[in-house]
Structures are given as C-alpha cells and as structure tokens.
Amino acid sequence: MRKMIKAIIICVAVLMVLNMATASYAQDMGKKLYRGVANMLTGWIELPKNIYDTSIEDNPLSGLTVGLAKGVGMTIVRTGAGVYETATFPFPIPEGYTAVLEPEYVFNKGK
C-alpha cells in the first residue's frame, strides 16, 4: 500500500514539473501527458454524465437506455484516448499535440 501511495505522489510531482516547464515544446508535451492521465482517471464519469444529459434532453427513460449505451461507449473511448495520449505524450502525434477527443476533458462542454 505504501508503494502505491509513493508511486502516486511521484506521478503527481512529475506532472506538476512538466506543467511548470517554460519551454513551449515541453508545455505542449506536458499538457498532452496531463490530458491523457486525466482522461484515464475520469473516463468512467462519461457513464453518469451521458445518462444525465440524455435524461435532461429527452426523458428519463431515454436516459436509462440510450444514455446508458452512449455512456458505456464514451467511457471506453475516453479511457482509451487517455491511454493513447499518455503512451504517446513525447511525440507530436497528432500534429501539434492536439487533443484526440473533443471536448478535451469529460467536464468540458462539447461543441
């Protein structure tokens, strides 16, 4: 248990250092890593978010059926995108370190 806590503290410290770097290249790489880790950890929030959003837009029955299906799908997509961005953060893929998903984070409003 102590090793896990120590690993989490180290990861948070590395993320903070990458976000504080002054070079433009490092900031973009750091932002991609931060976005990837954030999407891996918060991808599951897509499930209740889509149920709620669909319930508000349509009706509660649609929220429990269509929203649930959308939520499961987006949970997989957002978590997978987080894994991809975390694994490829040193490389400018896609060009300019742009986000793979829109919105970048689960808490942002979509287009």
Secondary structure, DSSP 8 states (H G I E B T S, - for coil): -HHHHHHHHHHHHHHHHHHH--SHHHHHHHHHHHHHHHHHHHGGGHHHHHHHHHHHHT-HHHIIIIIHHHHHHHHHHHHHHHHHHHHTTTS--SGGG--SSSSSSTTS---
